[in-house]
C-alpha cells in the first residue's frame, strides 16, 4: 500500500475540499495535515498497513 495519492474519488475530494486532484496527486497522505492531525494521520496509515481498522 502506498502512502501517496494515486487517485481520489469525487466524494473524497468533496469531503477534503479538493477542487483539483493535481494539487494532492503524489503527495504523502499525512503531509496534508499539520500538528496533531499530522500525527493522527501517520498513526492511521501505520495501523492500516498492519491490517488494522
Secondary structure as the mmCIF struct_conf table of DSSP 4:
data_model
#
loop_
_struct_conf.conf_type_id
_struct_conf.id
_struct_conf.beg_label_comp_id
_struct_conf.beg_label_asym_id
_struct_conf.beg_label_seq_id
_struct_conf.end_label_comp_id
_struct_conf.end_label_asym_id
_struct_conf.end_label_seq_id
BEND BEND1 UNK A 3 UNK A 3
STRN STRN1 UNK A 4 UNK A 5
BEND BEND2 UNK A 6 UNK A 6
HELX_RH_AL_P HELX_RH_AL_P1 UNK A 10 UNK A 15
TURN_TY1_P TURN_TY1_P1 UNK A 16 UNK A 17
BEND BEND3 UNK A 19 UNK A 19
HELX_RH_3T_P HELX_RH_3T_P1 UNK A 21 UNK A 23
TURN_TY1_P TURN_TY1_P2 UNK A 24 UNK A 24
STRN STRN2 UNK A 25 UNK A 25
TURN_TY1_P TURN_TY1_P3 UNK A 26 UNK A 26
STRN STRN3 UNK A 28 UNK A 28
HELX_RH_3T_P HELX_RH_3T_P2 UNK A 29 UNK A 32
BEND BEND4 UNK A 33 UNK A 33
HELX_RH_AL_P HELX_RH_AL_P2 UNK A 35 UNK A 49
TURN_TY1_P TURN_TY1_P4 UNK A 50 UNK A 51
#
